[in-house]
């Protein structure tokens, strides 16, 4: 098969004047090389396409591929992660990972939590702040946790995200509204352990590749897997493969969330336990980072004995099954 690869390179956006935080979700060249090498080992030919505009130019020039391995995050709008899959759908070109509906829904953490809550999957109580006037109407008990409704990589999350009084809530929500120009998600703070669960497959064929606990060191911002903690993970974080009853509980919640949201091929579900030790859904990443060395999905899979090449093979198997179901 000829596999096109769509991606957003961090260096391209930095050269356009984006800040390090604004470009945090985008990939580095080593990630693309890792995907390419794994695909070559599976016997595929690859072609680097690049970002959305490069894809548009290529399609209009008549270029086509048997499948596109899409890791484009996009750079504008609530539907930015869905733009590449929607364009590929328009040209009847199959792709890896989830469809436009899933990617549009799951980027909006508030809408996602409404679906999760409706399905009876544990998730913290929450409210959405769209304008400063919404802040005074929040009745959730403190402490609270606040973050932008549609960002990833911990953007907008810091030690200041844990809120213990109305004045701090007001100040932090106003700051996030101004900084990210999008609504703010306000949740009841979950005080327990934090986990991330890797999943490959689609629907009834979905399986867990591992459950990893995220542990903060003494050098980390306390209480949250924040942007700074993620960027400086070597000094601030420690990761351990979970096992036993807690791993089983995390797997159950993660698979339920994955399937109710109709996610496809591979990704990650983030969970955090409440004060009773019950894993609660935080968010889903249907376009999980794929850097072979440090992205959470490859890392937790590797800790569980699944190599990067095998992870890519599982993802590709799921994607091709959608084209030629058996």
Rosetta blueprint (number, residue, H / E / L):
1 X L
2 X E
3 X E
4 X E
5 X E
6 X E
7 X L
8 X L
9 X E
10 X H
11 X H
12 X H
13 X H
14 X H
15 X H
16 X L
17 X L
18 X L
19 X L
20 X L
21 X L
22 X L
23 X L
24 X L
25 X L
26 X L
27 X E
28 X L
29 X H
30 X H
31 X H
32 X H
33 X H
34 X H
35 X H
36 X H
37 X H
38 X H
39 X H
40 X H
41 X H
42 X L
43 X L
44 X L
45 X E
46 X E
47 X E
48 X E
49 X E
50 X E
51 X L
52 X H
53 X H
54 X H
55 X H
56 X H
57 X H
58 X H
59 X H
60 X H
61 X L
62 X L
63 X L
64 X L
65 X L
66 X L
67 X E
68 X E
69 X E
70 X E
71 X L
72 X L
73 X L
74 X L
75 X L
76 X L
77 X L
78 X L
79 X L
80 X H
81 X H
82 X H
83 X H
84 X H
85 X H
86 X H
87 X H
88 X H
89 X H
90 X H
91 X L
92 X L
93 X L
94 X L
95 X E
96 X L
97 X L
98 X L
99 X L
100 X H
101 X H
102 X H
103 X H
104 X H
105 X H
106 X H
107 X H
108 X L
109 X H
110 X H
111 X H
112 X H
113 X H
114 X H
115 X H
116 X H
117 X H
118 X H
119 X L
120 X L
121 X L
122 X L
123 X E
124 X L
125 X L
126 X E
127 X E
128 X E
129 X E
130 X L
131 X L
132 X H
133 X H
134 X H
135 X H
136 X H
137 X H
138 X L
139 X L
140 X L
141 X L
142 X L
143 X L
144 X E
145 X E
146 X E
147 X E
148 X E
149 X L
150 X L
151 X L
152 X L
153 X L
154 X L
155 X L
156 X L
157 X L
158 X L
159 X H
160 X H
161 X H
162 X E
163 X E
164 X L
165 X L
166 X H
167 X H
168 X H
169 X H
170 X H
171 X H
172 X H
173 X H
174 X H
175 X H
176 X H
177 X H
178 X H
179 X H
180 X H
181 X L
182 X L
183 X L
184 X E
185 X E
186 X E
187 X E
188 X E
189 X L
190 X L
191 X L
192 X L
193 X L
194 X E
195 X E
196 X E
197 X E
198 X E
199 X E
200 X E
201 X L
202 X L
203 X H
204 X H
205 X H
206 X L
207 X E
208 X E
209 X E
210 X E
211 X E
212 X E
213 X E
214 X E
215 X E
216 X E
217 X L
218 X L
219 X L
220 X L
221 X L
222 X L
223 X L
224 X L
225 X L
226 X L
227 X H
228 X H
229 X H
230 X H
231 X H
232 X L
233 X H
234 X H
235 X H
236 X H
237 X E
238 X E
239 X E
240 X E
241 X E
242 X L
243 X L
244 X H
245 X H
246 X H
247 X H
248 X H
249 X H
250 X H
251 X H
252 X H
253 X H
254 X H
255 X H
256 X H
257 X H
258 X H
259 X H
260 X H
261 X L
262 X L
263 X L
264 X L
265 X L
266 X E
267 X E
268 X E
269 X E
270 X E
271 X E
272 X E
273 X E
274 X L
275 X L
276 X L
277 X L
278 X L
279 X E
280 X E
281 X E
282 X E
283 X E
284 X E
285 X E
286 X L
287 X L
288 X L
289 X L
290 X L
291 X L
292 X L
293 X L
294 X L
295 X L
296 X H
297 X H
298 X H
299 X H
300 X H
301 X H
302 X H
303 X H
304 X L
305 X L
306 X L
307 X L
308 X H
309 X H
310 X H
311 X H
312 X H
313 X H
314 X H
315 X H
316 X H
317 X H
318 X H
319 X H
320 X H
321 X H
322 X H
323 X H
324 X L
325 X L
326 X L
